[in-house]
Amino acid sequence: MQREAVPVHVSSLVLFEFRQSVRLQSFRFSRDRTKGYSKTEALRMLEILQSNILAGRLMIPPVEDWAEVYSIAEELSTQYTAEIGHRSFDVLHVATALYLKASLFMTLDVRQKELAKAVGLKVNR
């Protein structure tokens, strides 16, 4: 991870999704070596993530009220999903950012970015 002037804030939901994805790719590799990546690579990725957390480069703001996040997500889903087609986790990430009053929402997902912009979040390029 590049050195940032300030720590990057990531939700526990982002961390869960990343870790789950790494583990799933390791599983896929174990079944078909043309897919995913090895268990060794997966473990290394998870170690790097943990070292960034411990070094303070990643900060995890606490979500005190997940019920409120789900309520926000439900409102977003009702308002936007039927028209644009957002996945559950995308809606939850945006809802979490709104709940945490994020100053910047970073994503590489086009639909997630559209939703974040639609609800007034400042989004990376």
For each residue, the residues with C-beta under 8 A, 3 or more apart:
1: 4 48 52 57 58
2:
3: 57
4: 1 7 8 57
5:
6:
7: 4 56 57 58 59
8: 4 57 58 59 106
9: 58 59 60 61 100 102
10: 14 15 58 59 60
11: 14 15 60 61 63 93 96 97 100
12: 15 16 60 63
13: 16 17 63 89 92 93 96
14: 10 11 17 18 93
15: 10 11 12 18 19 49 53 60
16: 12 13 19 20
17: 13 14 20 21 89 93
18: 14 15 21 22 49
19: 15 16 22 23 46 49
20: 16 17 23 24
21: 17 18 24 25
22: 18 19 25 26 42 45 46
23: 19 20 26 27 42
24: 20 21 27 28 36
25: 21 22 28 29 35 36 37 42
26: 22 23 29 30 36 37 38 39 41 42
27: 23 24 30 31 36
28: 24 25 31 32 35 36
29: 25 26 32 33 35 36 37 38 39
30: 26 27 36 39
31: 27 28 35
32: 28 29 35 36
33: 29
34:
35: 25 28 29 31 32
36: 24 25 26 27 28 29 30 32
37: 25 26 29 41 42
38: 26 29 41 42
39: 26 29 30 42 43
40: 43 44
41: 26 37 38 44 45
42: 22 23 25 26 37 38 39 45 46
43: 39 40 46 47
44: 40 41 47 48
45: 22 41 42 48 49
46: 19 22 42 43 49 50
47: 43 44 50 51
48: 1 44 45 51 52
49: 15 18 19 45 46 52 53 58
50: 46 47 53 54
51: 47 48 54 55
52: 1 48 49 55 57 58
53: 15 49 50 56 57 58 60
54: 50 51
55: 51 52
56: 7 53 59
57: 1 3 4 7 8 52 53
58: 1 7 8 9 10 49 52 53
59: 7 8 9 10 56
60: 9 10 11 12 15 53
61: 9 11 100
62:
63: 11 12 13 66 69 96 99 100
64:
65: 68 69 99
66: 63 69 70
67: 70 71
68: 65 71 72 99
69: 63 65 66 72 73 92 95 96 99
70: 66 67 73 74 92 95
71: 67 68 74 75
72: 68 69 75 76 95 98 99
73: 69 70 76 77 91 92 94 95
74: 70 71 77 78
75: 71 72 78 79
76: 72 73 79 80 81 86 91 94 95 115 119
77: 73 74 80 81 86 91
78: 74 75 81
79: 75 76
80: 76 77 83 84 86 91 115 118
81: 76 77 78 84 85 86 91
82:
83: 80
84: 80 81 111 114 115
85: 81 111
86: 76 77 80 81 90 91 111 112 115
87: 90 91 111
88: 91 92
89: 13 17 92 93
90: 86 87 93 94 109 111 112 115
91: 73 76 77 80 81 86 87 88 94 95 115
92: 13 69 70 73 88 89 95 96
93: 11 13 14 17 89 90 96 97 107 112
94: 73 76 90 91 97 98 105 112 115 116 119 121
95: 69 70 72 73 76 91 92 98 99
96: 11 13 63 69 92 93 99 100
97: 11 93 94 100 102 105 116 121
98: 72 94 95 101 102 119 121
99: 63 65 68 69 72 95 96
100: 9 11 61 63 96 97
101: 98
102: 9 97 98 105 121
103: 122
104: 121 122 123 124
105: 94 97 102 113 116 121 122 123 124
106: 8 123 124
107: 93 112 113 116 123 124
108:
109: 90 112 113
110: 113 114
111: 84 85 86 87 90 114 115
112: 86 90 93 94 107 109 115 116
113: 105 107 109 110 116 117 123 124
114: 84 110 111 117 118
115: 76 80 84 86 90 91 94 111 112 118 119
116: 94 97 105 107 112 113 119 121 123
117: 113 114 120 121 123
118: 80 114 115
119: 76 94 98 115 116
120: 117
121: 94 97 98 102 104 105 116 117
122: 103 104 105
123: 104 105 106 107 113 116 117
124: 104 105 106 107 113
125:
